[in-house]
Amino acid sequence: MIENAYVCYADVLGFTSRFISGDLSSRYDKLIKMVNDIEDPGITVFLMSDSIVIISLEFKKFRDTVKEFYTWGILNDFWLRGAITQGNVTRYHEIAATEQNRFILPFLGDGYMRAYAIETTLNMSGIAIDQKFFDSDDLNPGFRKGVDYIEYEEYQPKIGYEGKKKLLLPREHSLRQVLETMYFEEMLGSHVEDLDKYINTFCFYLQQLLERANTANLILFVEKITEEFEQQGRRILMPTGIVTIFIAMVEGLLNRYRSIDKVNFSSRDQLEMLIGRIISALKEEGYLAVFVDNILDFDKRRRTSIYKEINSLRSRIPVPATEGRV
């Protein structure tokens, strides 16, 4: 056994539907190439159908390799859901072919099993980091908040797994590149069967954008996403769950405005303009009533006050006829 190795277990979301649709082959070939291109003997990778296991005794190499796989997956529409932990694993050379057409992969150890158990708590594409690393400063091998991970609470979690989780961030400087791949057309194509996972993942990246982007880029992004929503809405009937993405956007904009330094907005007018643009798009496509109902439910569950805060904005925010101010 390798004692106290760093272990990541991840699986590919939507693997079965991709296989059935024939949309899998070229992406999977690229994944195999990515595994084969790793020449560092300090990194062990198992690729078993839709599962990937990454093992190393060296934290930095391990962390960077997992980030690379996760980022590659998001950028190539080959989403991974996984977890990172530390524990004992079986050495790779103990894999043996006992006879012709027989290939044995032994039990990988408690590290593998713990990572697998943590991975199943997620309802999105992400890499959860075991809380054990953060129980004390001495246990953290070097995960840096805001650089390697952020705390994120899924908007549509699995029942029984609500609350904040520590999720690995993609590789540095990839945020904008990732967000450019995540729009409604893609969701309604290759991810329609996993709508809640797509929404949670989208909101995860939105949270980062809303915290980090300068105001000029943020305005451009809001305009782009609302325009695409209107274009897709005219073409097809979109699932009502899509309003969750706009709840996340509004909540993020409000959080930016009420931050202590308030450097993210130069005026309240900018906040009103951006939220007004979102509300207008929802109203235009007939999703405003659903949006209001979902905000009220969200406020109740999370003990937030988004509905009240929207109502406090000035009259430039359009008002739905049946709901009063919103």
N, C-alpha and C positions, 0 to 999 in steps of 0.2 A: 504493500500500500504506500501511496504518497501521502504523508501526513500534512494536514493543514494547507492544502493547495487552494488556490483561488479557482472557483468553478463558475462557469456561466452555462446555463441550459436555456435554449431558445427553440421555439418552433415557428414555422411559417404559417401565417394566418391565411385562410382561404385556400389551403393547399388542395383539398379535395375538389372544390369547384373549379379551380384552375386546371387541374388534371383532366376533369371531365370535359371542359370547354376547349381543351387543346392549347391553352394559353400559357403553358408551363415550360415547355422544352427549352426555348432560347434563354429564358431567365435562369433556369436551373443549371444550364451549361455554364453560364457566367458565374454562378455561385460555386460550382466545382472548380473553375479556374481560379477564383479568389482563394479558395482553400489551398489549392496546389501551389499558389504563388507565395505562400508563407514559408520562408526558408529558415526561420529562426528555430533552432532545436529546443529553445526554452518555452515554446508554445506548442501544445498538443490540441489538435482539432479532430473531433469525430463528426462526420456528416452521415446521418442515417435517415434517408428519405426526407421527411419534413422536419427533422430535428438536428440541431447543431449543439455540440458540447465543446466548450473551450476551457482548457486547463493550463495553469502555470503556477510556478512557485514565485515568480517575479511579478510584483504588483503592477509596476508601471507598464511593462510589456502587456500584461493581461488586460489592464484597463484600456489601453490604447487599441488593442486588437478588438476587444468587444465593441468599442466606439466605432471602429472602422466597419465592422460587420453590420452594426445597427444602422449607421448612416448610409452605407451602400444599399441596404435593403429599402429604406425609405425612398431614396433617390431613384431606385429601379422598380418601384411599385411591387416590391417583394418583401412585405412587411414582416418583421420579426417581433415576437413577444417572448420575453425571457426574464431571467433573474440571476443575480450575482450573490454568491455566498462563499464561505470558506469551510473546508472539511476534508476528510480522507477520501481518496479515490484510488481505483485500481490502476496499476501501471499499464500503459498501452501495450507493452510487449507481451503481456499475458493473453492477448487475443490470439486464438489459435484455430487453424483449420484442422479438425480432428480426422477428417477423411474427405474424399472427393465430394464436392457439392455440399459441404457442411462448413459453416462459418460461425464461430462462437464469439459473442461479445459478452464478457462476464459482467456481473453486477458492478457498477461503477463506484459504489460506495455511498456513504451518508451525505457527502457534499453534493453529489449529483441529485440524490433524492430530495434534499432540502431545497435546492435550486428549483427543481421541478415543482415542488409544493408551492413555493412562493410565486412562480410564474403563473400558476393557475388562478391566482387571485386577481389578475389584471383583466380588464375588459377593453384593451386597446393595444396598439403596437407600442411597446416600450420595454425597457429593461429595468426591473425593480431591483433595488439594492437592499440586501438583508439588513434589518434594523439592528442586528447584533453589532455591526460595525460602528454604530453611533451610541451604544449604551454607555460608553465612556471614551474620553479622548485617546486613551491608550489602545483601544481596539480599532480605531480608524487608521487604516494603512496609508491613507493619503487622499481620500475623496474630498474634494473642495466644493463647498456649496456655491452655486452660481457659475461654476466652471465645469465641474464634473457631474453635478446633479442639481435638481431642484425638487422641492416638495410640491406635489400636485394631487389634488383631489378630483377624481373622475366625475364628470357631470352625469354620467349614466353608469354607475358602478354595478358590479355583480352584487346580488343580495347577500348580505352578511360580510361584505368586504368594503364597506364604506370607510371614509376617512382618508387622511393624507398619506401618500406613499412617497418614498424617495426614489426618483427615477433618473437614470443616467441620461445626460445630455449627449447629443450627437457631437461629432468632431467639431473643433473650433472653426468658426467662420462659415458654417454650413447652413445656418438658420434661414437666411433669405433663399438660398438654393432649394432647401427642403420645401418651404412654403410655396414656392413657385410651381411645385409638382402637385399641390393639394388643392384641387378645386372641384366644383360640383359635377362637372362632366366626368371626371375620373371616378368620383364616388358613385355616380349613377351607372357607371360602366362596370369596372372590375371589383367594386367594393359594395355593391348594393345589398348583397346577402349578409354583410357584416356592418350594417349601417351604424349601430351603436358604437362599434369599435372604431369606425372611421371618425365619427363625431368626437369621441374622446381623444383620439390622436390629434385631430385637427385643433381641438381646444388646447391641448398640451402645447402645441407649437404657437398658437395664438397668444397664450400666456407669456411665452418668452418674448414674442414680438412686441406685445403691449408694454412689457417692462423695459425693453432695451432700445427699440427703434427711436430715431429722432422724429419730431413731429411731422416734418415734411414727408418722410417715407411712410409714416403711419397714415396720413391723409390719403396718399396715393393708394395704399393697400385697401383702406376702407372703400374708396371709390371703385377700385377694381373688383373687389369681391361682391359688392352690391350690384354692380353692372352685370357681372356674370350670373348672379342669382336671378336677376330680371330676365336676362336672355334665356337661361335654361327654363325659367318658369313659363315663358311664352311658348316654349317648345314642347314640354312635357309636364305632367302633374308630379311634383316632387313630394316625397314623404314629409309629413308634418314634423317629424323628429328633427328636421333640418333647422328648426327655430332655435334649438339648443346652441348652435354655433353663434347665433346672434345674441343670445343671452350672455355667452362667454365674452363676446366682443364688448357689449355694453358694460358688463361688470368690470372688464379690464380698463375701459376708458374712464369709468368712474374712479377706479383705484388709482389710476395715473393722476387724475385731477386732485384727489384729496391726499396725495402723498405729501410728506412733510416739506420737502424742498420745493415742490410744485414747478420744477424746471421743465417738466415734460409738456406743459401747456402754458402758453404765454397769456391766454385769456380764457374766460368762461365761454366766450363766443365760439372758440374752436371746439370745445366740448359739445356745446349745443348743436353746432353744425354737423359734427360727425354722428352723434346719436340721432339727430334729425334725418340724416341721410339713410341710416339703417331703418328707422321707423317708416320712412317714405317707401323704401323698397318692399318692406313687409306688407304695407298697406296696398301698394300697387298690385302685388301678386296674390292678395287675399289671405295672407297668413298672419295678419295683425291680431285677430281674436285668439288664435292658437298661441301666439307669442305672449299675449297678456296672461292667458290661463297658465302657461308654463312658468312665467315669471312669478306669479302669485304662489304657485306650488313650490318653486325653487326657494323663494324667500322663506316660506314656512319650514322647509326641510333644513335649509342652511342657516336660518336665523339671520338673513340679510335683509336689506331694505332697498333693493334695486327699483322696485315699482314706485315707491315713495320718492326716491331720488330723481327718477325720470319725470315724475309729476311736478317736481319743484323747478324744473327748467322752464324757460320762457315759452311764449306762445308759438314760436317758430316750429316746435315739435308738433306734428299733426296729431289731431285728436280723433280716435275712433268714435263713431256716432253712438255706439251702444255701451261704451265702457267708461265714459267720463274722461278725465285727463289721463294721458299716458305718453 
